[in-house]
Each structure stands twice: as structure tokens, then as C-alpha cells.
Amino acid sequence: MMNLFNSNAILLAATVLFTNPGNQVKTKTAYDTKIIFQANDAATLNELNALCSKQLRAASLAAKQGNSTKEWGNRISVTLSGFSDELKVLAKKKSIQLAGTLPEGGQRPDGRVDSSPENMRDTSRLSNAGGEAGNSGMVKTTPKGINDGASNALVESLAKLKGNTFDITYRNLLISDRPIAEKLLSRASASKDSEISAFAKKYLGKLRSTKI
């Protein structure tokens, strides 16, 4: 007669051998997939934030020195300010660290303080906020596809233009950045996160209904 203890030991060993490994692999795969989706969302939101910052700066210039684009600059500033505010709230909720944030209190690196409203400050003076995924719980990524140096140079060159030359250049900027914005919003709208997807679909609809 088989020893009852031995029978139980064999059954336990079989359970560990044939059941647990499969569950562990399944759980690890699901976890890894979730991490990949989170990283993709973080990268997309960072690129949207960078593009928004560039366009906000350009819109501010259009509102000040544009001729036929002055009204466009004012309207786009309002829309993008709302987009930027919602994006920052969403990113914080999802523990995503956006790559660029304004210095605390709007203070410039040289110690001066911006007098313009928070959402209209010159974002060329952005400073990276502290915090990494390992010590703050925030998913932090480096934006890809939008070069901050090139963005700064473009806005600085735009600031030197006036009249019709400015208007033409600004319109061309809007036209060239539109498909980039649409691509990023389309990517975000396909997110597995329902809130990120809903946010992107909302603004994708607004973008597609707006004519330049």
C-alpha cells in the first residue's frame, strides 16, 4: 500500500511542476505588456506636450506681431492652453512625468520672474522636473520625434519676422505641424487606457474640424 504522505508529496510536486510555472509566465507576460503600454502612453503624451509648447509660443507671437494671423494666434492660444492644462492633469493622474515643466514660481534661470500668465510663458525656459520612475512612481520618458533645440531655433527665428512674412511663415508652421499632431492624437486615441483614449479622441475631433 502506498504511503499516504508520499502520495500527497507526489501530488504537491505535480501541482507545482505543471500548474505554477504556467501561471507565473502568464502573470509576467501580462505585467510586461502593461509596462509596455504605459511606456508608449508616456512617450506619446510627452511628444504632445512638446508640440503643444512649441505651438503655444508661436501662437503668442502671432497674437502680438501677426497681421492676418493675429486672430488665429489668440484663438489657438486659448485652445492650446486648455489642451495643455488637461494634458498635465491627465499625466499626473497616470503617474507620467512630462519632460518639461516651468521653473517653480515662473522663475527664469537668471533669477527673473515671468510676468505673463502661466500658460503663456516662454516655454524655452523649461527646466526638467525631478523624479524618476524608480524614486517617484512617475513614468518618465524622453520625447522622440520632436527636437527641443530645433523648436527653440524655429520660434526664435519666427520672432524676428514681421508683417506678411511672419503671417506666411506662421501659417506654414501650422500646416506642417498639423499632420504630426493628428498622428500623435491618433496614437493616443488607440491607448488601452480609456481616459487617455477619450482625451485624445476629444482633441482629435477638434483638430479635424478646424480649418487653417
Residue pairs with C-beta under 8 A, 6 or more apart in sequence:
37 191
37 192
37 193
38 94
38 96
38 139
39 139
39 141
40 187
40 191
41 94
41 96
41 139
41 188
41 191
41 193
41 196
42 96
42 97
42 139
42 140
42 141
43 141
43 143
43 144
44 184
44 187
44 188
44 191
45 87
45 90
45 91
45 94
45 96
45 98
45 188
45 196
46 96
46 98
46 99
46 141
46 142
46 143
47 143
47 144
47 145
47 146
47 184
48 87
48 181
48 184
48 185
48 188
49 84
49 87
49 88
49 91
49 98
49 99
49 100
49 143
50 99
50 100
50 143
50 146
50 148
50 151
51 146
51 177
51 180
51 181
51 184
52 80
52 83
52 84
52 87
53 84
53 100
53 123
53 126
53 151
54 123
54 146
54 151
54 154
54 155
54 177
55 76
55 80
55 173
55 174
55 177
56 77
56 80
56 81
56 84
56 119
56 120
56 123
57 122
57 123
57 124
57 155
58 73
58 154
58 155
58 158
58 170
58 173
59 72
59 73
59 74
59 76
59 77
59 80
60 73
60 77
60 120
61 73
61 155
61 158
61 159
61 166
61 170
62 69
62 70
62 72
62 73
62 76
62 166
62 170
63 70
63 73
63 74
63 77
64 73
65 159
65 161
65 162
65 166
66 72
66 73
66 166
66 167
66 170
67 163
67 164
67 166
67 167
68 164
68 167
69 166
69 167
69 170
69 171
72 170
72 174
73 170
76 174
77 120
79 206
81 119
81 120
83 203
84 119
85 119
86 199
87 98
87 199
88 98
90 195
90 196
90 199
91 97
91 98
93 195
94 139
94 193
94 195
94 196
95 137
95 138
95 139
96 138
96 139
96 140
97 129
97 131
97 132
97 133
97 136
97 138
97 139
97 140
98 129
99 128
99 140
99 141
99 142
99 143
100 123
100 126
100 127
100 128
100 148
101 126
101 127
101 128
101 129
102 118
102 121
102 123
102 125
102 126
102 127
103 109
103 125
103 127
105 113
106 113
106 114
106 118
106 121
107 113
107 114
108 114
108 125
109 125
109 127
114 121
114 122
114 125
116 122
124 152
124 155
124 156
130 136
131 138
131 140
132 138
132 140
133 139
133 140
145 180
146 180
154 173
158 166
158 169
158 170
158 173
161 169
171 212
174 212
175 212
178 207
178 212
181 207
182 204
182 207
182 208
185 200
185 201
185 203
185 204
185 207
186 200
186 204
187 200
188 196
188 197
188 199
188 200
189 197
189 200
189 201
189 204
190 197
191 197
191 200
